[in-house]
Structures are given as structure tokens and as C-alpha cells.
Amino acid sequence: MEMGSANHEKAGLFARGWWWLKMLPEKFKDKVTEIASNTKKLGQDDPRRVIHSLKVGLALTLVSLFYYYQPLYNNFGVSAMWAVMTVVVVFEFTVGATLGKGVNRGLATLLAGALGVGAHHLASLSGQIGEPILLGFFVFLQATTSTFIRFFPKIKARYDYGLLIFILTFALVSVSGYRDDEILELAHKRLSTILIGGSACVVLSILVCPVWAGADLHSLIALNIEKLGNFLEGFGSEYFNKSEDDQEAKDDKAFLQGYKSVLNSKAAEESLANFARWEPGHGRFQFRHPWIQYLKVGTLTRQCAYRIEALHSRLNSDTQVLPEVREKIQETCTKMSTECGKALKDLATAIRTMTKPSSADSHVANSTAAAKSLRTLLKSGIWEDADLLQVIPAVTVASLLLDVVNCTEKIAESVHELASLAHFETVSSPIVPEEKPQQPNTASDCPHVVVTLTEMPSVLAENKNMTSESAMRGRYIEVM
Amino acid sequence: MEMGSANHEKAGLFARGWWWLKMLPEKFKDKVTEIASNTKKLGQDDPRRVIHSLKVGLALTLVSLFYYYQPLYNNFGVSAMWAVMTVVVVFEFTVGATLGKGVNRGLATLLAGALGVGAHHLASLSGQIGEPILLGFFVFLQATTSTFIRFFPKIKARYDYGLLIFILTFALVSVSGYRDDEILELAHKRLSTILIGGSACVVLSILVCPVWAGADLHSLIALNIEKLGNFLEGFGSEYFNKSEDDQEAKDDKAFLQGYKSVLNSKAAEESLANFARWEPGHGRFQFRHPWIQYLKVGTLTRQCAYRIEALHSRLNSDTQVLPEVREKIQETCTKMSTECGKALKDLATAIRTMTKPSSADSHVANSTAAAKSLRTLLKSGIWEDADLLQVIPAVTVASLLLDVVNCTEKIAESVHELASLAHFETVSSPIVPEEKPQQPNTASDCPHVVVTLTEMPSVLAENKNMTSESAMRGRYIEVM
């Protein structure tokens, strides 16, 4: 019996092995197809990735040929390799990151080079035995101190790469076995090659299809606010009508999931803001554009997203809202949600078009009014006859929506602050054509109208997908 | 009149200037004191930072002297500088990050070096005019492809640095003006110096006070769960008794704020998990420890934190809960919250001590039972005479707490899964001395007892503050 089963197992193993072998080419083909489609998607999601790759290729080829050609080579010697290195390491996806690294690298090399020459000279005065001891001490002291300084959060955010290059250059220069005059020549060559490589990167990244971290941050913040707006615009009808049109609801799910990426956008926003501070004025952004205010708006947006996460979990709870409970607060709640959604979408449009967010104010006012009337409604004791357990889900949603109205007000306030800090333009006739501040009561009847999407400038619309990607990329690339 | 005011202004300006000058030394002193205290705090928060800095200093000094000494220098020539570079760039805070970068750097250099030699040889066959064209083409193709590959999220997470070094080495080797045999010698020297530098880093980072990314992830996850537990344990009495002991409440605020860091811990957790996968088995962790499961636990913890954020906003809302409303659900709600808190803290302890989280089960059961009795209570229509608006805050809190109970169950489930995947030990007698699973009803009477803090192993307790710091650090440091 056991033998038989062992044989059987063996045969099964062989069969499986044979089957696996037979499937190998097919699996390989599948894998290749998968990779190809992934690659295509990656490029289509953000064509700037392809352009960036080509830019890096171009810069590196130019600098490599500079390294290759003998006349230049004789002039710079091995130092020319620093130009190649600089290009590979400094060329980043956004202009801000490239500039930041370039400046860090240049200044750190200059400073550490000077200090290194000094240390080398000082050590050489102390005799044959003292020299290595003193040099070792200098290197140890400098590396330990600089490494510790890199732990300071503020310094890490902006000068981490500079400190790394500082450690490196100091060590290389101070311990090099050259004579003082040789070192100076070497330092000069290295600095000029780094300058050549760095400028190639900066010039290419600014002149050929530049990717501005500031513009990315700008549209990321607007996009995040819009995502919350999309959710809230649809939430009311989604929640209160969910028993009726389950099918339709499922088709629409995308706008209900959009907010989720907002929950974890903090790191991306912060790194973009850090890069943006390195960037010169460009397009509609001045040099000292208030990037910090974007982070404040982002924080408030995230706080609103946490409330929405709580709301979203209500959508999936099994507890069915009873019709008699529902219809009593449906209109007011839907209105609160829709008006908040519209306000947020108007705020997003205002940020995108860099205009004063005056059109959002009426929606904020509408939502506050709806919140007030909800409170009055609840005070009137509408459900005295209903079972409290049945009422709870609806009341919770109402209460969370009251929170959301609160958050929306705060976001609106911070966007107003941003508008005044960044000198957004005032528009006399708002661009939003469906704007009906005079008839706020009709607004709640059409929660599914997508009002603002078409007004988004197409350039920014194109940028939507890759903002957080470029930020993530920035976070991962550093050094030497 | 105008003159007078101008004079006055001028005098004021001078006075202010003088005052500013007089204050300068004091300001400078203040600044120095501030920096000194910041530095001290940074070191005290995580003494491992100081040790890491000393380790880097030591490694760099060793390798620098190796570079300095003439006999060795003659052997390796300028290539010895690659050892210095490698140390500066590869030495990271955690063992995993150091190993990952070392392996990436070594393999990428080997592979790109071989390909570069091939490209160089191929180009040299095509005559004087063809050579630079072909070389430029190779470099362009390689740099463009590799840069694009770096955009793939999975590759970026683990091999970003390797690809960068690949681009760099290929360009340097293929365009170098040397003859083929010279190149081979150069490549050999460079590879060995990189190996020397890399091994120095790896050996030092593993042997001298190692900082394991895996252990950090482990304690970060436990700490985050514990923070939520602390909040929930205190929340009940904080919310329902807030009118009575406002003063005491303010003293305790720290445990109510702790959860906030959990909201944004995703990036830190992911980067630690990435580093941990490079690490060999160490201490209580095997080589293939289920790090991915930690991320799952972390995600569920964060989802619970979002609910807690909604609960927290209830604490600060102006709406006062009426005593008659409060006292009806106070006991059940407090019990739900406290039991969830205890369950979470037991789960955290179970993770820390790597034991099966059996003691948490009774608390989870208690909280589920309390949730059930809350539902029954609400069904009984306790507030039929109360004003609904007055009831809303309490009902919302109750409903959010029901959500939290749900989340806690999920977290418990995922920790159980982790325990079985990572083969946590079964304890016959739970370590928790205050554990009273037989008398669950008494538990809700003492929500402020801090049960588990003292049981945390002191080594891990020491690690608490810097886990996310070390993760952030990892995210910022890269390349060449």
C-alpha cells in the first residue's frame, strides 16, 4: 500500500515535472508579455518618465564623449571621470532635486577640499610619525561629527547629500599622498569637472521638458482635494440609495476609492516641498512661493481624509438603513456631503488655476447651512418612534458629515490663506459655469454632475498621475 | 511735522539697530545653547546614533590609512580611493541597508564592468571613426534603459542603488581610453578595493553594536499597536468624565496624542521591511522571517488609527454629553474601549516577547461581548425621552467604538497569523501578572492601570524612539 502510494507519488512528480517543462516556454512568453505591458503602462502613466530617461542618456553620452576624447582627457586626466559620476548621481527627476544635489555637491566639494588641504598641510608639519596619527584623527573626528549632524531632521531634509560629499572629499583630499601643490591642482581639476557635470545636468533638466517639483506639489495638493471632493459628491446618493441601485454603485466605485491615496501622501508632499525650495521662479511660481503653506493645506486635507475613511467604512457595513429612518435625513445629509464635495472641487480648481477661491465660499456656506438645518432637524425629535439601534448608522453618518463640514471649512480657510500668500488672481466672473450660488437648494438634486473636471488645464491634467511617483523617486535617490 | 516724524523714525531705527547689536552676543549664546541641547537630545533619544557615528568614523579612518600608506598605495594606485568612497556611501544606519547597498554595489560593478569591457572591445573593432559613435550609442542606450527601469516600484525598492552604480560603471569602463588589458587590470583593482571597503562596512556594522532593521520593524509594529492600546485604555474615562477632572485630563494628554505618529508610519515600515529582507538571521529572527506579515499588521493598525483619529476629534468637540445620556452607555462604552486597549497592549507584548498572543483573546472576547451588550442596550430604547441632538455625540462615539472593536479583532487575527508564520512560542503561564481573564467584569473599573509597560524588555524599550528615525534615514541615503 505504502509502496504503491510512493510510486504513485513519484509518477505524479514526474508528470508534474514534465508538465512544468512543457509549460516553460509559455510561462516565459507570459512573463515577457507581462513585463512589456507593465513597461508600456509605466510610460503611459507618465510620459515624463520616458523623457527623463532620454535626458539622462543624452547628458551621460555628452559627458562620456568629453571624457573619451584625448585632447580633453590630457587636460583633465583621470579627474574627468568625476564629470561622468556627477551626471549619474546628480541628475534627478525634478529640477529641484537636481539643483539641490548639484549645489550640495559643489559647495561640499569646495569646502571639504579647502579643509582637507589645510588638514593635510597641518599634518605634514608634524613629522613622519605624527603625520598618519594626526591625519587619522582628523578623518575620524570629521566623519563622526558629520555623520551625527546628518541625524538632525532639518539638515537631513536639505543637506544630507552635501554632508556625505563633505565626508568623502575631506577624507580623499587629506589622506592623499600628494604634495601640497599637486593637491591644489587635483582639487582644481576635480572641482571644474564636477562643475561641468553638474551644469550639464542642471541645464538639461531645466531646458528640456523640465519637471518642476513645485508644480508637481501644486497639482498633487489640488488633486488630493479634488479626490475628497469626488468622494463627498457621490457619497450621499451612494449611501442612501445603496439598496436601490447596487449595480450602478459598483460601476462607480473608482471615485469612492480615490481618497485612499490621500491618507499616505505626507511623505510625498514633504519631499516635493523640500525640492521645490531649491527651484528658481518658473511659470506661475515665484522663487519664494509659499511652499510651506501647501504642506499646511495638505495636512488639513489628510485630516479630512481620515474622517472620510470612517465614512467609507459605513458604506460597507451590513447594517441596512431603514427607509423611514433614511428619508428623514437623506436630503440634508446628501446636501451637506454634496456641497462639501463641490466646495472642495472648487478649491481644487482655484488652486489649479491660481485664482482666488471665491466660488467655493458659497458651497461652504451652503454646507454649513445644511449642517445647521440637520441639527435643527435632529432636535425636533424625528425618530421618537424608531428603534434606536436602527437609527445609529444614520446618526453616525450624519455626525461624521458634520465633522467633514468642519474640516472643509478649515481647508477652505487655509486655501484662502494660500491664495493671499501666493497672490492668486481675483476672477470677476468665475469660470465654473454650473455655479448657482443664488439657488443653493437645487444643488443637492444633482450630486453626480462632474462640474470641474473639464476646467482643469490639460497640462496639469496630464501631470496628475505622476506627482506622487516623482516624489517617491526623489526620496530614494541620493549621494555621491 | 513730516521731518520730525522722519527724524523720529530714524532715531528709532538707530535705537533698534543698537539694541540688535547689543543683543547679538546673547542671541549667539542662545543659539549655541539651543543647538547643544538639541544635539544632546538627539543623542539621548537614541544612543545608537552616537555609536553609528563613531563606527563610521572608525571604518573611514581604517580605510583612509590603508589608502595613505605607500606600500599599499603602490599596489592599488588611485583605485584605493574607491575603498574610501565605498565606506562613505555604503555604511548605513541599519545592517540591512548596509548589506543591501554593499551587495548592490558589488554585483552592479562586476556586471557593468564586464559589459563595459565587452562594449569597449566591440567599439574598438569598428575603426577610428566608428568607435566614438558606437561607444556613445552604447552609453546612451544603457543609461536610458537603466534609468527607465529604476521607475519600476519593485526594482526601485530593492535595486535602485545597484542600477545607479551599473550606469556609472558601464559608462566609466566603456569610454575609458585604455587598452583592453589595462582595463581588465583597472577593473580588477577597483573591484577588490570596493570589496575591501564594502566588507569593512559590513563587518563593522554587524559586529559592533548592530542595528537590525528587522528588530526595529518588529518593535515599531509592537510600539504602534501599544500606542493605540494606550489611547483606548484611557479614552473611556477621558471622554465620559471630562467635565469632572479637566485638570487631570490635561496632565495625561501624552497618551492621547501617541497614536498620531501611527497615522503616517507607512513609509517607515515599508523601508524597514525592505532593509530587513537583506539581513541574515539574527537573535530571535530567522533569515526568512515573515516581514511582509508585519506590513499587513501595520496596515490594519493604521486603519484602526484612522478610527481613533475620528474618536479623538470627539474629545475636543464642544458638545457636552448630558449626564443622563452619558450614564446609560458609559459603562459599556468604557468597557469596550478599555478591553480593546488591553487586547492591543497584550498583542503588542506578545509581539515584543515573541509569544503566542493567547492572553489578548480574552480581552478581544470581552470587547466583543461589550459591543453586543451595547447593541442590546441601544435596542431597548433607553433614550426615548431624551433630545436626539443631545444623544448624537454619545451615539457617534459608541458607533465608532463598535468600529474599533472590529478593527481590533482584525489586528488580533493578523497577529495570530504572524505568530504562526514566525513560530512564536506558546507560553503556558502568561507573563502578564495583572491578567484576570476569569474576572473580566472588574477590568472596566480601572481603565487607567498601565498594565504592560513594565514587562517590555529593556533592550527593546530603549529602541522605541528611533525606529522610525532609522527608517527615515534609510529612505534618504543612497548612491555611489
Interface residues (C-beta under 8 A of the other chain):
Chain A: N38 T39 L42 G43 R49 V50 H52 S53 L54 V56 G57 L58 L60 T61 S64 L65 Y67 Y68 Y69 Q70 Y73 V78 M81 V84 M85 V88 V89 P132 L135 G136 V139 F140 L141 Q142 A143 T144 T145 T147 F148 R150 F151 F152 P153 K156 D160 L164 I167 L168 A171 L172 S174 V175 S176 G177 L263 N264 K266 A267 R302 Q303 Y306 R307 E309 A310 S313 R375 L378 K379 G381 I382 W383 E384 D387 L388 L389 V391 I392 P393 V395 T396 A398 S399 L400 D403 E469 M472 R473 R475 Y476 I477 E478 V479 M480
Chain B: N38 T39 L42 G43 R49 V50 H52 S53 L54 V56 G57 L58 L60 T61 S64 L65 Y67 Y68 Y69 Q70 Y73 V78 M81 V84 M85 V88 V89 P132 L135 G136 V139 F140 L141 A143 T144 T145 T147 F148 R150 F151 F152 P153 K156 D160 L164 I167 L168 A171 L172 S174 V175 S176 G177 L263 N264 K266 A267 R302 Q303 Y306 R307 E309 A310 S313 R375 L378 K379 G381 I382 W383 E384 D387 L388 L389 V391 I392 P393 V395 T396 A398 S399 L400 D403 E469 M472 R473 R475 Y476 I477 E478 V479 M480
